[in-house]
Amino acid sequence: MTHEQIAAYMQPKLQDAFNDLMDDVTQANRIAVLAKIYHELYDTPEDKLDWLDEEELKEMILTIYYSVNRQRHAVTSAVAKEVKKYVKSSYKDWKLLKAMTGDLDEEDEE
């Protein structure tokens, strides 16, 4: 594919993704993937892109997008798990501290 063909295919998709991003922030991954692919392909000399056609470009976009989504889901799940453990541990610490200082609080009130 030529750089002009890549631009003709990618620019409308980037514009659509940008418009979607303004309505739904979860589309940030989509526009990031499209922009990165566009940037990398545009920086690649055209003679090295002879093998690439529109179908292969679509397949590349889908493969990378789903890969990024799986990674993001794994990271999000791991972060949520760690946050839950931290909150649970902190709550136990808070309850222990409250129990230990409960007598002091009552003395302060008198």
C-alpha positions, 0 to 999 in steps of 0.5 A: 500500500502507498502512504496515500492509501493508508491515509485514505483508509485510516484518517476517516477511522481516526476521525470517527474514533475521535468523535466517539471519544468525545462521547465515550471515554472508553474509546481511548484504546481504540483511537490510541491503537489506530493512531499508533498503527497509522504512525508506524505505517506512515513512517515505514518506507512504501517499498516495505509495504508492498505486501500490505493490502486493505484486508491485511490492514483490517486484520492487523488493526483487529488483532492489535486492538483485541490484544491491547483490550485483553492486556488492559482487562488483565491489568484492570482486574489485577489492580481491582484485586490489589485495591480490594486487598488494600482497602480490606487491610486498611479497614482492619487496621482502622478498626484495630486503631479505633478499638485501641484508642476508644478508651482514649476518645472516651477520656477526652470527652470527659 
